[in-house]
């Protein structure tokens, strides 16, 4: 899934496929571990990560923090977590340094209080790393340490809304893990590890491949999306012990390859990107039972299965529009969200302006959309038109080595 990178290392840029079932994405796993994660590269100016501000209080023209994930073990890859800022009006991204010594930080998440950044270490001996962010007074991010996920190739992590638990998904070994979060934001030893042993893998798969883990909007359940088993698992998290108990699971069509799930703001429906059969599915969520009920597969508007591999959906804060990243077709699909979230209506697709968009993110205000383009070593930015949801390019791409994750605050 990676492809050959073409840019030099570092996050100081300026504005300027094949079948995943056979790709070893994961071909960078097993590369020798980096030195202890404790060095922060010098930045042009003190990097401050202010607490998240609401859209109503944030100034219209302001520089906000943005973080970039990459593969450090890839040819032409990065050297750690990229530090940057973006202009909330123009969408222009400016580089601000790198947190070095963090291996393969391919997915990022921030603590609800905005003080700590978490990243997976996508390698054979999977890990999760905590990074303390400076306050409004400035300073440099500080690596707090790394803990083992107990599995191989972690590709996703999320923080439980209560802020006390970190959840992570091990793709290669098909398992999900839980770590406690201390008062400082640092991670404690793993409290649980659950392997997806049933149902059996889908066609062409050798085993389970947990690709995502997240908490439902009501906070009552944890969902784990498994590409290898064509299944979404529902768990309950014991918030005292940090353990997971399986409640139910929902099966997708054989060979669908579910990859990433995103909830509608109502919490009643979720939208699932299926990587292998090039479809999206609307799922109804029951907050009482935790059950997820997938609907019929829908078109991505981006060619045929085998030539396009959907990566991720994001939904606007008002629940009116959804956007899908298409790897292969290299486009963004725009959907109108109808029937209070129960239906997606395909509107159009637009070129993403890069190659292999691995991940999407909306700005907190919802007026900017960011796409991390893995094979073109770039992040592209779009203005989101109010009312119509139409996308308009914000300018030339920002150069970023093997960009696989972008996180605007």
N, C-alpha and C positions, 0 to 999 in steps of 0.2 A: 503493500500500500504506500510505500514511501516514495519510491522513484528517486532519481538522482537529483541532488540539489545543485544549484549553480552559483549561489552567492557565497561570499566570504563569511567567516564567522563574525559574531558580534551583533548587537542590537543598536547600532548607531546609524541605521539607514535613514534616508529622507524620502519624502514623497516622490516619488519618481515612477480506459485502461484495462489493465488485466483483471482477471477474476480473483476477488479477494480470498476465495476458498483455497487457491493455490499459492497465494502470496504469503511469504513468511514475514509478517508485519513486524513483522515482529521478529524480523531477521536481525535486528540490532540487539536482541536479547542475548545474554550470555557474553557480551563484550565485557572486558575487564572493568571492574568498578573504578570510579574516579576516587581521587583523594578525598579525605574527610570534608564534608560540606560545611565550610565555615568562612569562606572568603567571599567578600562582596566587592565587585569591580567598582572602580571609581566612576562616579557619574558627573556629568557636566555641572550639575547643581544639586544641592541637597534634595533628596527625594522624599516627599511627604505624601502620605496616604490619608487624607482626611476622612472622617467618618462619613458613610453614605448620606447624601442630602436628598431631600424630597424634591420632586420636580417643581413644586410650588415655591420652594425657598432657594433653589439653586440659581445663581446669576445666569443670565442668558449667555454671556461671554465669559468663559472660565476654562482653565486647563484642569482636566481631571485625570487621575491615574489610570493606567492601562497596563496589563501584564500579558506576556507572551510566552506560550509553551512551545517546546521544540524537541528534537531528538539530538542529544549531545553526541551520541555514538554514530550518527549518520555522517556520510561523506558530505561535507559542506554544511553540516548542522551547526547548531548554536553551541554556546559554552555554558548555558544555564538558563535561568528564568529571565526573560527580557523585561526591562523596565522602560516605560514610556508614558507619555501623556497624550491626551487628545483635546482638541478645541471643541467645546460643546456647540459652537455655532457652525463652524466650517467643516468639522470632522477631521481636520488635519492631525496626523499622528507625528509626534516628535520623540526620538529616542532619548533615553535618560540613563543608560547603563545596563548592567547585567548582574544578577546574583549568581555567582559562579559556584562550582563544586556541587551542584545538584544534578544528578544523573537522569537523563531522559525524562524531563518534566513535561510529559505529553498532555496532561490535563490538570487544570487549576480550579480551585474554589476558594472563596473567602469566608471567614467566620462572620456570623450575623452582626457582630459588633464592629466589623471592619478593621480589627487590629491584627489579625493573623491570616496569612496566605497558606494554603495547603496545596501540595502537588503530589501526583503519583511519581514513582520511579519505575518506568516501564522497562523492566529487565527480567532476566530469568529468576533471580532472587528478588521478588517484588518488594517495593518499599513505599512508604508515604513520608513526606517531609513537611515540617512546619517551619514557617518563616515569619518572624515578628516584623510588622510594618511600623515605620516611624509615625509619630503623631503630627499634628499641625505645625509643630515647631521645627520639623525637618529632621534630617539625619539619613541613615542608610538602613535598609532592611537587614535583619540578623537571622541567620539560620539557627533554629532552636534544636534541631536534631531529626533523625530518621528512625522509623520503626518498620519492622518486617510486616508484610501483609500476609505472610504464611502461604503465598501462592506465587504464580509466575505471570508476568506480563500484565500488571494492573493498568487499566485504560481509563478508569473513571473513579471519581470520588465526590462526595457531597457531605455537607455538615448538617446534622440533624437540627431542626429549627430551635431546639432548646439550647444549642451551643455546647453541649457536653459530650457529644459523640461524633466521631468521624466514620463514615461508611465508605468502603472501597470495593471495587469489582476487579477480580483477577481474570483477565480474558483467557490466557493460555491454559490455566488449570481449572477454569470453570467454577470459581468459588467467590464468596463475598466475605468481607471481614469487617470487624468493628474495633475501633480504638477509642479510649477515653481521652478527652481534652481537658487539660489542667487549667488552673486559673490564669497561668501565664500564656496560654495558648499552645503549650508544648503537648506532645502526644505521650500517652502512657502505653504500657504493654497491651497487646491485642487481647480483647476479652472474648471474642468469638470468631470462628471460621466455619462457614457452611459451604459444602461442595454440592453442586447440582447433579445428583446421581440419577434422577428420574424426572421426567420421562426420557426415553432413549434419544440419542442425537438424531437430527434431521438428515436428509439425504446428502451425501458428500461430506458429512462432518465426522470427525474421529472422536468427538467428545463434546462436553459442554464448553461454552465460551461466554462467560458473564461479561457483558459489555457496558452495563450501566447500573447504578444503584441510587435511588432517590427516595425521599420521604413524600408521602402524599400531602396535598395542601392542607387537609384537615389535621395532619400530624398523627393520625391514628395508625398508619401502616407504612411499611417500607416495601418498595417494588424493586425487583431485580430483573433486568432484561437480559435474556440469554440467547445469543445468536446461534450457537451450536445446537441447542435443544428446541429452537423455534418456540420459546416459552417465556412468559412473564410470570415471575413468582411473587406472591404476596406474603410478607412477613409481619409479625408484630415485634417491635423492639421493646425489651424490658429496659426502661430508662434508669433503673437502679443497678442492674447487673451488667448491662451492655450486651445482652444476648438476643439472638433472633429465633423466633418460632414460626415455622411455616404455617400459613393459614389456608392458602389455596394456590392454584396456578391456572393460567390461561394459555391455551395452546393456539399458535398461529398455524396457518397452512404449511404443510411440509415444504421445506426449502425456502421459506419466506426470509429467514435470516434477520429477525428483529434486532435493531441496533440501538435506537435512542427514542425515548418517550418523553413527551412534553405535555403538561397539563394546561387546559383552558383555565382562565382566572376563576371561573365558577367552582372549579374543583370537581364537577360532575362528569367531565369528559377529558380524555387524554388522546393525543395524536402520536402514532407510532410510525417511525420510518423503518421500512424493511429493506435491508441492504441488498439481499440476493435476488429477490424477485421484482425489485424496482417498483414498489408500491408504498402507499401510506394507508393506514387504517385508523378509523375513529373508534375509540374504546369507551364504553360507559363504565363509570366507577361507582361502586356501592360503598359509601363510607361506613356503613354498619358492619357488613360482612368482609369488606376489603376485596371483594371479587371484582375482577376486570373482565368485561365482556367485549371482545373484539367484533367489529362490524365487518362489512365486505371490503376487500382491497380496492383502492382507488388509484387512478393514474397519477403519475408525477408530471406528466406532460413533457418528459425528458427522454424520449426514445424508448428502446426496448431493454428488457432484462438481458444482462450480459454485456451491455454497453454503457450502462449507467448504474451507479451504486449510491442510493440516497444515504446521506450521513446523519442529518439532524433537522428537526423542526424547531422553530421558535414562534411564540405567539405574542402579539402586542398586548400591552397592559390592559387595554380596554376590551380585549377579547374579540376584536373585529376582524383581524387578519392573522394569517399564519404564513411562514416562509420556510421553504425546504432547500437545503444545500444538495446539489446534484454533482457528484464526482463522476467524471467521464463526460457527461454532457456539459459540465462546467457552467452551470446556470443556477439561478435562484427561481424557484416556483413560488408564485403568490396565490394564496387561497383566500377567498372570503369565508369567514366563519358565520354560519347561519344556524337558525333553530336553537338559539341559546347555547351554542357550542356543539350540538349534536350532528352537524353536517359541515363538510368542507366543500366549497365550490371552486374549482380551478379557474383562475382568472388569466394568468399568463406566465411566461418564463422570460427572464432577462439574463444576458451574459453576466457572469460573476466578475469578469475582468482578471481572472487568474486561472491556475490549473489545479484541479483536484481540491475543491473547497471542503476541508475536513470538519470544520466547526463554525457555528454562527453564534453571535451574541448581539442583543439589543442594548443600547445605552439605557441607564436607569430612567431617563426621561422618555425613552421610547422613540425618539426622533432620528436616531442613527442606528444603522445596522452594519456590523463588522463581520467579515468573512476571512478566515484563516486558510490560505491556499497553499497546501503542502508542497506541491511539485513546482510551483513558480516562485517559492520563497517570498511570499508577499501577503500583506493584509489589504483588502479592499474595503472601502467604506461607502455607504449609501445613505442619502437622506430619505426618510420615510415621510411621505406626504400625508398630512392629517386628512381624515375623511375618506380618502381613496386607497391609502396604503401603497401607492405607487412608489417605486424605487428610482432614485436618481443618483448617479455617481457623484461622490464628493471630491473627485479628483484622482490624480495619479496614485498607484498603489504605494504602500509603505513597504520597503524592502526588509524582510525578516527571514533569517535562515530556517528552512524546513518548518514553516509556520503551521502548527497543528492545533493551537488553541489561542484564543484571544479573550481577555477578561477585562472589560471596561467597568470602572466603578463610578 
